[in-house]
Structures are given as C-alpha cells and as structure tokens.
Amino acid sequence: MPSETDFIVVGAGIAGLRASVELASAGRVICLAKREVTESNTQYAQGGIAAALSDEDEVGLHLEDTLKAGDGLVNEEAARILVEEGPHRIEELIEWGTEFDRAGTKIAFTREGAHSRSRVLHAHGDSTGREIGRALYLKASALKGISFREFEFTTELIVCDGAVRGVRVLDQNNQIQDIYAGAVLLATGGLGQVYSNTTNPAVATGDGVAMAHRAGAEISDMEFVQFHPTALYLKNAPRFLLSEALRGEGAYLRNLDLMRFMPRYHEMGELAPRDVVARAIAHELESEHRPDTAVYLDLTHLDADRVRKRFPTIYATCMQYNIDIATELIPVRPAAHYAMGGVRTDLEGRTSMPGLYAAGEVACTGVHGANRLASNSLLEGLVYGARAARTMREEITEAPQTAKGPMPAAAPSPNGDTSDVEQFIHKVQSLMWRHVGVVREGKSLREVIEKLASLQRRAPQSGSRRAREAANIVETGLLIARSALAREESRGAHYRLDFPLKNDAKFRKHSVIRGESIGF
C-alpha cells in the first residue's frame, strides 16, 4: 500500500542529512538510504572541507580561488553564497559535535591544489567526511520528525500533472512501494560508477540524475566530470583515493623515469588544478606508450612520522597492499571522482519541475563551473542542503496527495535472471573510460553515443536492484557523452583533442539537456 509523508529526502550523505535536520521542525521527513546511512560519497571524502575561517584568510579570496578553478563557467552568485554561508555552516557542525583536527586549541588548516591560502579543515587526519557524517547523523537521528529507511532504493519519481508528488522505492524485501509527499529532495550524490576507474563507492551509479531526466527535469553541465589525479593503481585493488592533501603537504609526482614532471605543465606544480594534473599524468603515460602503467606519488622526502600520523587511513589502506607511503613510491593514475554537472537548480534548490528539489553532487547550481575547487564539495552539500530544505519548508504548504494522473509504468518483478547485468555494466563502464574520460575527441564521442544507445535498448529487464543500477549507469553515461560532444571546446575538466582551445564567444555558458534536446 502507498504511504505518505510531508518531505522525502533521497540520500543520506552530507546534503541529505543537513537538509533533513532543516526540515524536521516543519513536518514529517523520510530520509531514504540506498544502503546503510553510512555508505555515501561523504563517508569517503578524505581531504577536508574548505572555508575562510583562519586568521590569514578572507571570504573574498576563497571566492577568487573558486572562480579561477571553474575556468570561466562558475555562477558567481552561487559561489558567493557558498563561501559566505560556509563558515556559519561549519560553526554549526562544531556546535553539533564535529571534531576537526586542531593545533593546540585552534583548528588546524591545510592547503590543497588551487587554493591561495590554507583553509581546508580536516578530521582524524584523512577521515573528514566520515566525521562530519557521524555528527550530522547523530543530530538528525535525535530529531523526532525524521525517519531513516536503509536499504530502500529509489527507482523512480512519481509525477502527476507535471509535478513531482513522491517516489517509487524497492525496499529491503525487494517489494515495490510508492511514497507520496509534499516535496522531494534529490541528494543522491555522484555518478563515478559510470566509469571503470573511480574513487566513488559502489552506490554512486548516477541514480538521481537518471531518475530526474526520465521524469522530465532539466540536466546541466554533464560534460564536466572531474577525474582525481591520484588514485591507487594496483592490479586487483580498488581505485582508492589518495587525497590531494598529500600533495598539499609536499608530495611530488614522478614519471616512470622517476623525474618530477608537474613543473613542466603548470607554475603551481603538484598543486595545480585537478584537471591540469590529471591531463599531465595522462600525457606522461601516453608518451611512454604504456597505457597500463602508472606514475608515482612520492612522499619519501617528508618526515615519515608526520606522514603516518597525518594520513592514518591512507597509510593503513596502502599497507594492506604492502606499500608504506612514508618510505615507498605509490603507483597512481586518474580516476573518475566528482560530477560538476547534474540536475539543474536555482540558488534555492528548485529544479525545473514543481515539487522536486536537489542539493549536493547530484545538483548543478553552477557553483563549481567547469572544474571544482578542492574541498568545496562537502561545503556545497552543507550550504545548499540547508538552502534547499529551507525553500521546501517555505513553499510546500499542501498536504501530500495520492497522485491522480499518469503513474510510472509498473516495474518488472525483481526475481528475473540477472546473470548478464554485470557484463552489461562492465561494457558501459569500459566504453565511458576509453571514450569519455580525461581526454575526448569528436569522432570517438559520436561512435560511443551510438554504442551506448544500442546498449540502452538492450538493457537487462530483470527488475533487480543491480539491473536498475545498470539502467541508470547507461542513461547517465549517455547524458555525459552527448554533452561532451556538444561542447566543441576545451574548458576545465572537459578536454577535446579536436577542439583544444576555449571558445568563450560560443561556449562560455552552461549546457542544458531538456528531454532529447541539448543547448547552451
């Protein structure tokens, strides 16, 4: 039987949790987690959260760095909101029990790539996201108005008369349920699993973007996928993120000849923007004609005890693969890490569809432009999760009603054959990595769009959770590829071999997908 509530929050990362806290006093909130509440991109965010809180910093400098990193495409008002409201949101976190690392009695700040000041707060060395998630969950779970539902996979948005009225979920018993609400917030996080190499957890399959697109919402800037330059690259090992903070502490990048190469590519060396570093690594590997090899991250010239203490999680993880990061070189390669694009929203979290809001990585306000500044992602989740929830509180006054218009088509039973699902996903991921990765080219993009469209028509129909993820992965991949083909220039994280220069006259604007059409 259908159920109803006042507000639905899809996702339990930093944006979803912060939004839930904001909504709790205004009505009943159901926060849906695809797996455990603790399994999200937030939990894997090592480096930290950026804010102008130190004595040497200014909000204006943080804004300048954000604009510069975004390569001409940042929505300046969105960025201004981010950096101006950020310090207050972090002070809230501290009041709610978040334990950031300190130097004596003062909060410790570090510097990351493309930041002009040391403004990145971190917790437990390299477990910042996990610590923020812990504090937010404790705050949210203490509020009576919030109900958490784990292992409930949101599969579709329920649309009636052009407005979003609820969601359809596959619950932990593999039963399909409809939940109606006055408003729905998408806070589903990222899409890294569209690629074969990613730092994202297994849950990051682009669900929110795919659902919103199917429902008719506008999607923006999907061509801008950030590839983190330094993911652990070992055979049969996950692409574990090696935080940019390692380079912030002074780590070098070395090629197969063990020579530092980043000073040849950018004046900031290893602290250049992420897109520059990722392309530099790709170029070094290509010049060696050994695409399956890696470059090396070198911390051996730094104080070994400090390295182990500053990065305990990274140290322990690498030791599982017999690499002591303090005394040995670490093999690294780029991996898909963060989506600057997503469901198009205004500065209050509203999407193009009434009743539907979005915040965090799934949303696109334009705050990151063509390339996200390091450690602005957690901050975005905090600031825009709170803003979207505040707007929902103010605008949704009607009680939820059972939809009377067209409903999503009934889904196949989840008990069908799923033996080909993993093979399908692997094909999509491989195509995306080879043709829509760090470097792109028009002919290859056109070919891969045809292949992905063909795969989409033959997507597994079992109705299992994994089959539904497969459908979201291929749909999201097509959105990225189509956007990448349409942007005939190179800007930020989007690099075209056939259009290596920026074209401000034609493309200094955001891409927008409406159904099957794409424009600027």
N, C-alpha and C positions, 0 to 999 in steps of 0.2 A: 504493500500500500504506500502511496506517496506520503511524504511528511512535509512539514513547513516550519520555517523559522523567519526571523527578521533579516539576518545577514548571513551570507555564505562567504567564507574566505577559503579559496582553493590554494593550499600550500602553507607549509609551516616553517619556512625559512625566516630570515630577519624581517622581510617586508610583511609576510603574513602574520607573524607573531605581533609585530608592532601595530599593525592595523587592528588585530583582534583586541589588543589592550584598549585602543582608542574607541572601539565600537561597543565595548562591554557595557558601558553605562547607558547606552541608547536602546538596548534590546537584546534579544537572544542571538547569539553568534555560534555558528557551527564552523569550526576550522577543520578542513579535510586534509589529511596527510596521505600521500600515496603509499608510503611505507611507515616506518617509525617517525615520530615527530623529529627525532634527532638526525634523520637522513635527508640532507639537503646540501646545496652548494655552500650555504652559510657555514655548515659544520666543517667544510674543507678549506675555508679561507684562512690561510696561514699568515700572510704578510701583515695585515692590520687594517685600521680604519683611519682615514685622513681627516684632519680638522685643524683649523688655525687656533690652537689653544695655547701654544708655547709663547714665552715672552718675546722670542725673536721673530714671531710670525704675525701676519696680518691676513684678514679675510680677503682683501684685495689681491694679495699675492697668490693665494690659493685659487682665486678666480682666474688670474692671469695664466697660471700653470694649466688649469683645466681647459681654458680656451686654446692655448697653444697646442696641447696634446691632441685636441679634437680636430686639428688640421682644417680650420675654416668652416666647420659644419656644426659647431656647438650652438644650441639655442641659448643665447647669453642669459636670458631671464631665468631659464631653468637652472643654469649653472649658478647664477647669483643666489637663487633660493637655496640650492644645495649647500653652498659654502656659508651662507648667512645663518641658516637654521641648523646646520650641522653641529656647531658647538653646544647649543642648548640640548639637542637630542642626545649627545654623548654625556652631558652632565646628568640627564635623566637616567641613562644606563648606569652611571656610577651610583646614583641615589638608589637604584633598584638592585644593587649588589654586584655589578660587573667589576671584576678585579683586573684592572690593567696593570702592566708591569710598571714598577717605579724605580727611580734612582734616589734612594733615601726616602724622603716624604713626598717628593714631586713625581708626577707622571713622567715616564721615560718616552722620548720621541726618537724615531729613527727616520732616515731619508730613503726614499725609493726613486726609481727611474722617473725623470722628467719633473721632479719636484725641486723647487728652488730653496726650500727650507726643510728642516727635519720636523715633520708634522704628523708622522704616522704613529698612532698608538698601537701597542700590541699587548697580548696577554699570554702568559705562560710561554714566553719566547715566541713560539710559532703556532699557537692554537687560538688565535684571536676570535675567529668565527665561532668556534665551539664554546668559548667562554661567553660571548655575547648571547648565543642561542640558549645557553643554560640559564642565564639571568632573565632573559625575556620569557622563557617558558615558565620559570618559577613565578614571575609576575603575573603572566596570563592565567596560569592554572589556579591561582589564588582568587581569581575574579569569578563570581557566581554566574555571570551571564554567558561564559564561554564553555562550549562543549568541544572537546577534541575527539576526532574519529580517525584512528590509524588504519592503515591498510585499506583505505577506501579510494579507489582510483576513479577520478572524474573523467568520464569519457566524452560527454557532450554538454553543450549549453542548451537549455530549453528556451526556445524563442517563440513568442506569441505577438502577433501584430507588430513585428519589427523590434520588439523589446525583449531583453533577457529576463526571464522570470524564475530561473532556477537552474539546476544541474542534474544530469543523469550520472549515477555512480555505479561502479561494480564493487560491491562490498567484500569484506574479507571472507565471506562464504560463497563468493562468486555468484551472488544474486544481484540482479539489476534493480536499482531503486531510483526513484525521482524525488528530489528535494526542491521545494519551492521557497522563494524568498523575495523580500522587497528589493534586494540588490545583491549582486555577486561581484566579488573582487578576485581577479586572477592574480595570484602571487606564486606561480608555478616554477619560477626560476629559469634555468638555462636550457641549452639545446646541444651541448657538447657531444652527446652520443650519436648525433648525425654523422660524426666523423670517426674513423677507425682509430685515430690517436687523439685522446682527450684527457684533460685533467679532471673532468667532471665525473660525479658519481653515476651509477647505473640508472638512477631515476631521471636524469636530465635528458629526456627524449623529445623536447620541444612540444609537450602536450598543450600548453596554454596557447601558444601561437597557432598551432594546428586547429584546435577547437574554435578559437576566435575567428580564424579565417573561414572555416566551414560555416560558421554562424552568420558571416557577412560583415565582420568588423574590418576596419582598415588596418593594414600592416605596413610598417615603415622601416626603412634603412636595413633591410635584412642582409644586404651585401657586406655589411661591416661586422665581421666575426674576428674577434681578437685571438691570435694564436700566442699562447705564452711561450716565450723563447726557450725556457729551461724546464723541461720535464725529464725525469729519469728515463734513460733509454737503455733497457736491458732486455734480452730475449726472455720471453715468458714472464715478464714482470709488468705490472700495471704502470701506466704513464703517470707516475707520482709527481705532483707539483713540487718543484724546487723554488721556493719563494724568491721574488725579486729582492727581498730584504737581504738575501745572501750577497747580491751584487751591491746593495746599499751599504753593506758592512765592508766592502772592498774586494769581493771575489772577482777574478779575471775569467774571461773566456779565451780558450786556446783552441787552435785548429789541430788537425792530425799531425802537423809538424811541431806542435806544442808552442806555436807562436801566438801572442796576443794579436787579435785582428780587429777588434771593435774600434780602436782609434783611427783606423783607415776609413771607417764608414761614418763616424759622427764625432763631433767635438766633445760630446759628453761620454764617449767611450761606452763602457758597460752600463752606464746609467742613461743611455739614450732611450727614447720612447720604445715601447714594446714592439711596435710594428717594424721599426728600423732594425732592432736586434734580431727579430725573427727572420727578416729577409736577409740580413747579413749572414746568419747561420745557414740558411738555405743556399745562399750563393757560395759559401765556403764548401759546403757538401757537394754542390753541383760541380764546382771547379775541380774537385778531387775525382769526379766521375765514379763516386762510390756512394750511391744514394742510400744504402742500408747501414752506413756508418754514422758516427756521431761526432760532435765537438765535445770539448771538456770544460767543465766549470772547476776552477782552481781556487781553493781556499788555503792551500798549504803554507802560504807566506803569512797568514794571520795567526794570532795566538790560539793555539789548539784548545786550551781550556775554555777560553771565551766562546769559541765556535760551538763547542759541545753544550755549553750552558745556554747560549743564546738561541740555539736551534735544536732543542731536545727531541722534538717529534721527527724532524728531518734526519737528525743523527741516528735515532733508533731505527727508523724505517730503512735507511740506507745500510745500516749494519746487518739488517736481515738478509741483505744481498752481498754481504761481506765487503762493503765499501765504507771505510772510515773517512768521512768528509773532511776531517781536520788534517789528515795526512795523505790522502789519495785523491787523484783526479776523478771527477764524476762525469760519466758519459751522459750527454743531454742532447735533446732535439726539441723543436717546437711541437706544441700540441694545442688543439682547439680548447679554448679556455673561457671565453666570455662573448656574449652577443650584445652589441651596442643597439641593434635594432629589435623590433618586437611589435607588440600591439600598440598602435598609435594612440597616445593620450594627450590631453592638455595638461596644464600645470597643476590641476586638481585631481588627476587620476581618472577623469572621464574618458571613455573610449567613444567611438563614433556610434555606438548602439546604446540607447537608453537602458538603464538597469545594469550595465556592465562597466566595471572599473578595472584598472590594472596598476600594479606597482612592482618595483624591483626589476630584476633582469628581464622578465617577460614583457615589460612595458618599454615603450620608446617615447620619451619626452624630448629627445634631442640633447639631453644633458651631457652625453659623452661624445656627441658628434661622430667623427669617423674613427676615433680611437680613444678608448677610456684611459684616463689618468689613473695610475696605480693607486689602489686602496680607496678609490671613490665608490666602489660598488656596494660595500657594506653601508656606507654613508647614504647612498641613494635609497637603499631598502628602508633605512630608518626614517629619513626625511619624507620620502614620497609614500611610504606605507602609512605614516601618520596623516599626511595631507589627504590621501585618497579616502581614508576612513572618516576623516572629519567631513569631507564633502558628502559621503554616503549618509552620515548622520543628519546632515542639514537638509538633504534633498529627498530622502526616502521617508515619506510620512504615511504612505498607504500600507495596510497590512498585506502580506503575501496572499496571492490568489491562485488557485489552480488554473493553469493555462486553458483557454478555450479555443485557441487557434491551432494551426498545424503543429504537430509534435515531431521530434526527431524520429526517424524510422526505427522500428524495433531492431535491436542488435541481434546478431546471430548468437546462438547458445554458446557459452564458454567451454563446452565439453567436446568440441571438434578436434580434428587432427591438427597438431601444431608442429609436426616434425620438420616442416620446411621453413618455419618462421625465422630461425637463427640464420639459415643460409640466405634468406631474403635480406635480413638486416645487414649481414656482412657485405652483400653486394652493394647495397646503398652506401654504406659507410666507406667502402673502398673507392667507389666512384666519386664520392664527395671529396675524399682526401686527395685523390690523384688530380682531379679537375677543378675543384672549387676550394682549394686550400690556400696556402700562403701566397702563391703566385698563380694568376689566372690568364686565360687567353681566349679570344672570341670564338674561334673555330671549335676549340675543345668544349667551351661552355655550351654552344649550340648542340653539339653531339651528346653531351651528358644530359641536357634537358630532355632530349628525345628518349634517351635510355631510362631516365627516371620516370618519365611519363608512362612509358611502356610497363615498367615495373609496378607503378601505382595501379595500373589497370589490372594487374595480376597479383595484387597484394593478398596475403593469406586472409581467409574469411572465417577462421575458426571462432572468433569472438573471445579468445583467451586474452588475458592481460597483455601477454607478450605480442600477440597479433595486433592488438590495439596500439601498442607502442610502435610496432613496425609501420602501421598506417600513419602515425604521427611523424615518425622519422622521415619517411619518404615525402610526405607533404611539406614538412619544414625544409627538407633538402631542396625541393623544387622552388620554394619561395626564395631561398638563398641564391640558387643558381640563376633564376630569372632576374633577380635584382642585380646580380653581378654582371650579367650580360647587358643589361640596360644601361649601366653606368660605364660609359666609354671614356674613362679617365682613370688615373691612379690617385688615391687620396687615403690617408690614414692606413687602416688595416686592409683596404681593398687595393690590390696591385694588379694591373693589367699589362702584360708584356707588349700587347699591341697598342696600348694607349698609356705609355709610361709617365706622361706628364699630367698635371692638374689642369682642368678646364673650368675656371671659375665662371666664365661667361655663360656656360651651359649647365654646369653641374654643381654649382655652389648652392645646392638646395637638397631637400630630403626626398628620397624615393618613397612613393606611396602605392601600395597594391590594394586595389578595390576589386574583389572577385577575381576575374581573369585579366583585368587590365592593370598596367603599371605606368606611372607617370612621375613627373618631378614638379 
